[in-house]
Amino acid sequence: MVWDFLSWYQPTGIMSTSTTVRYGLIAGILMSLVLFLPYFLWGKKFDFNLGEALAYSAIFLSLAGSILLGIRSRRKKEFEGTIPFKIAFRTGMTITISAAIFVYFSVYLFLEFKGTEWLSSYYEHKVLQLHEKFPDKAVFEEKLATLNNDFAQNSADYLNVNSQALMIFFIVLLFGAVISLASAAIQQRD
């Protein structure tokens, strides 16, 4: 079958699917709120540097909390105090995949409706950053030309909603895999 390569991943047990997906959706909702709410609250005055820091922090904290709580809940309810590493890792990855799918769709929808506005704000932010970083007019003009060239050459990628959403999806998967490994190792104890 086509999905046989995912056979290692199949969650098992009483609470596995519904509870882990619920924890994943909670993490996805939290991530999406922190990703987009500041942009809607501050509009053009949105600080992209702060937004990036908030986004990575939200991804890490919401996944860490959801994965730890999800594995802990499953360890207590299903395994009475001790959970095998493989099952704990599967639980963490189920939570991660659920969260990543939710975030993928929220980023996709956001960029579908606000993508060009967001990109123009991001471009203005980059120009302002260059102006602050390089006060010498000749150096600034050179860096601005490089930035404009980069935007011109990669405009298809910047404007491709699917590739932007997939990038965030894979970032969430990467964070979640690392957190799932660490959480599975920690949660094996009594």
BELURRA-V922040 format. One record per residue. N is the residue number from 1. PHI is phi as a letter, one per 30 degrees, with the letter a starting at -180 (NA if undefined). Layout:
BEGIN
((N;PHI) (N;PHI))
END
This chain:
BEGIN
((1;NA) (2;d) (3;c) (4;d) (5;d) (6;c) (7;d) (8;d) (9;c) (10;e) (11;d) (12;b) (13;j) (14;d) (15;c) (16;e) (17;d) (18;d) (19;d) (20;d) (21;d) (22;d) (23;d) (24;d) (25;d) (26;d) (27;d) (28;d) (29;d) (30;d) (31;d) (32;d) (33;d) (34;d) (35;d) (36;c) (37;e) (38;e) (39;d) (40;d) (41;d) (42;c) (43;h) (44;d) (45;d) (46;d) (47;c) (48;d) (49;d) (50;d) (51;d) (52;d) (53;d) (54;d) (55;d) (56;d) (57;d) (58;d) (59;d) (60;d) (61;d) (62;d) (63;d) (64;d) (65;d) (66;d) (67;d) (68;d) (69;d) (70;d) (71;d) (72;d) (73;d) (74;d) (75;d) (76;d) (77;d) (78;c) (79;c) (80;h) (81;j) (82;b) (83;b) (84;d) (85;e) (86;d) (87;d) (88;d) (89;d) (90;e) (91;d) (92;d) (93;d) (94;d) (95;d) (96;d) (97;d) (98;d) (99;d) (100;d) (101;d) (102;d) (103;d) (104;e) (105;d) (106;d) (107;d) (108;e) (109;d) (110;e) (111;d) (112;d) (113;c) (114;b) (115;e) (116;d) (117;d) (118;d) (119;d) (120;d) (121;d) (122;d) (123;d) (124;d) (125;d) (126;d) (127;d) (128;d) (129;d) (130;d) (131;d) (132;d) (133;d) (134;b) (135;d) (136;d) (137;d) (138;d) (139;d) (140;e) (141;d) (142;d) (143;d) (144;d) (145;d) (146;d) (147;d) (148;d) (149;d) (150;d) (151;d) (152;d) (153;d) (154;c) (155;d) (156;d) (157;d) (158;d) (159;c) (160;d) (161;d) (162;d) (163;d) (164;d) (165;d) (166;d) (167;d) (168;d) (169;e) (170;d) (171;d) (172;d) (173;d) (174;d) (175;e) (176;d) (177;d) (178;d) (179;d) (180;d) (181;d) (182;d) (183;d) (184;d) (185;d) (186;d) (187;d) (188;d) (189;d) (190;d))
END
